Amino acid sequence: MHEDLSIAALPFMAGLLCGLVIFTFTMCWTLRDYEPQETAGDLFQAETAGDDEDDFREFIIKRLVESSAFRAKLVNGMALLHETHPKIYAQVMRK
Protein backbone atom coordinates (compact mmCIF):
# COMPACT_ATOMS: atom_id res chain seq x y z
CA MET A 1 0.00 0.00 0.00
CA HIS A 2 2.86 2.35 0.82
CA GLU A 3 4.41 1.75 -2.62
CA ASP A 4 1.12 2.62 -4.31
CA LEU A 5 1.03 5.99 -2.58
CA SER A 6 4.61 6.84 -3.57
CA ILE A 7 3.88 5.91 -7.20
CA ALA A 8 0.74 8.06 -7.17
CA ALA A 9 2.60 10.98 -5.57
CA LEU A 10 5.30 11.02 -8.24
CA PRO A 11 3.13 12.53 -11.05
CA PHE A 12 1.66 14.98 -8.54
CA MET A 13 5.13 16.17 -7.48
CA ALA A 14 6.28 16.38 -11.12
CA GLY A 15 3.23 18.47 -12.02
CA LEU A 16 3.76 20.70 -9.01
CA LEU A 17 7.42 21.25 -9.91
CA CYS A 18 6.55 21.93 -13.55
CA GLY A 19 3.87 24.42 -12.52
CA LEU A 20 6.28 26.17 -10.17
CA VAL A 21 8.89 26.51 -12.93
CA ILE A 22 6.29 27.89 -15.35
CA PHE A 23 4.97 30.29 -12.71
CA THR A 24 8.48 31.58 -11.94
CA PHE A 25 9.28 32.03 -15.63
CA THR A 26 6.07 33.93 -16.36
CA MET A 27 6.49 36.21 -13.34
CA CYS A 28 10.05 37.07 -14.33
CA TRP A 29 9.01 37.61 -17.94
CA THR A 30 6.08 39.90 -17.13
CA LEU A 31 7.71 41.87 -14.31
CA ARG A 32 10.76 42.81 -16.37
CA ASP A 33 8.59 45.26 -18.32
CA TYR A 34 7.70 47.18 -15.16
CA GLU A 35 11.27 48.19 -14.32
CA PRO A 36 11.78 51.91 -14.82
CA GLN A 37 13.81 52.70 -17.91
CA GLU A 38 16.34 55.45 -17.35
CA THR A 39 17.43 57.35 -20.40
CA ALA A 40 20.63 59.29 -20.86
CA GLY A 41 18.63 62.49 -20.60
CA ASP A 42 17.21 61.49 -17.21
CA LEU A 43 20.63 60.59 -15.87
CA PHE A 44 22.23 63.78 -17.16
CA GLN A 45 19.44 65.91 -15.74
CA ALA A 46 19.72 64.17 -12.36
CA GLU A 47 23.48 64.70 -12.32
CA THR A 48 23.24 68.41 -13.12
CA ALA A 49 20.39 68.95 -10.66
CA GLY A 50 22.47 67.79 -7.70
CA ASP A 51 23.36 69.95 -4.72
CA ASP A 52 27.04 70.12 -5.63
CA GLU A 53 26.80 72.00 -8.94
CA ASP A 54 30.18 73.64 -8.42
CA ASP A 55 31.91 70.27 -7.96
CA PHE A 56 30.19 68.90 -11.05
CA ARG A 57 31.21 71.90 -13.14
CA GLU A 58 34.81 71.65 -11.91
CA PHE A 59 34.84 67.96 -12.81
CA ILE A 60 33.49 68.63 -16.31
CA ILE A 61 35.96 71.46 -16.94
CA LYS A 62 38.89 69.37 -15.69
CA ARG A 63 37.90 66.41 -17.88
CA LEU A 64 37.36 68.65 -20.93
CA VAL A 65 40.84 70.12 -20.57
CA GLU A 66 42.58 66.78 -19.96
CA SER A 67 40.91 64.42 -22.42
CA SER A 68 40.14 64.89 -26.10
CA ALA A 69 38.17 61.62 -26.05
CA PHE A 70 35.97 63.04 -23.29
CA ARG A 71 35.45 66.21 -25.33
CA ALA A 72 34.33 64.13 -28.31
CA LYS A 73 32.01 62.03 -26.15
CA LEU A 74 30.53 65.13 -24.54
CA VAL A 75 29.89 66.79 -27.89
CA ASN A 76 28.28 63.61 -29.26
CA GLY A 77 26.26 63.18 -26.08
CA MET A 78 25.01 66.75 -26.16
CA ALA A 79 24.06 66.37 -29.84
CA LEU A 80 22.14 63.19 -29.00
CA LEU A 81 20.49 64.89 -26.03
CA HIS A 82 19.47 67.80 -28.29
CA GLU A 83 17.92 65.40 -30.82
CA THR A 84 16.10 63.15 -28.38
CA HIS A 85 15.22 65.47 -25.48
CA PRO A 86 15.22 69.12 -26.63
CA LYS A 87 13.55 70.38 -23.43
CA ILE A 88 16.19 68.79 -21.19
CA TYR A 89 18.90 70.08 -23.52
CA ALA A 90 17.51 73.61 -23.17
CA GLN A 91 17.48 73.31 -19.36
CA VAL A 92 21.07 72.08 -19.35
CA MET A 93 22.23 74.87 -21.62
CA ARG A 94 20.53 77.50 -19.45
CA LYS A 95 22.54 76.32 -16.45
N, C-alpha and C positions, 0 to 999 in steps of 0.2 A: 504494500500500500504506500509506503514511504517513497519507493522508486517511482510510482505513478504520479505522485505529487511533484517530484523534482522534474520529471519529464514534461508535465503540464506547465510548470512554472518557467521553463526555458523559453518558449515562444513569447510568453508574457514579458519576461525580462528583456528579450531581444527587441520586442516592439516598444517597450518603454525607453530603452537606450536609443533606438532609432528616432523616436519622437523627440527625445531630449536633444539629440544632435540637430535635427531639423529645426526645432524651436530656437536653439542657440544661433544657428546660421541665419535664420530669418530675422531675428532681433538685431544681430550685428549688421545685417545688410540694410535693414530699414532705418536703424538709428544713425548710420553714418551720414545720411542726408541732413540730419538735424544739427550737425556740428556747425558752428558759425564759421563762415569763410571770411578770412581777413585778406583784404587786398593790399597792394603796395601803397595805395593812397591812404587807406586807413592807418597803416603802420606809420607812414611818414607824418600824417597829421597828428597822431598820438605822440610821436617823438618831438615834434616842434611845439606841441601844446604843453609840454612838461613845465615844471616849476623852475628848472635850471636852464633857462633859455641862453644865458650868457655862456655857460659851460658848453652847451650844444653848439653855439656859434663859434666858440674858440676851437672846438674839435673839428668842425667843418673847415674853418679857415686853415688850420694846421694841416689837415689832410689834403686840402686843395693845393697848398704850397708844396708839400712833400711828394705827392704822387700824381704823375700824369695819368696813370690808369684810373685812379679815383676820380680825377677831373672828367675823364671820358665817360665813366660810369654815371657820374652825377649829371652830366649833360644829357646822356641818353635817358636816364631815369626821369629827369625833369621834362624832357620831350614826351615821354610815354605818359607821365602824369598829366601833362597838358592835353594830350589827345583823349585819354580815358576819363579823367576827372577834372574838367576845366574849373569847376567851382573851388575845389580843394587847391588847385594850382594857383588860382587868384588869391586865396587866403594866404598861401605860403609866400607868394611874391609880395604881398602887402606887409608881411612881417619883416 
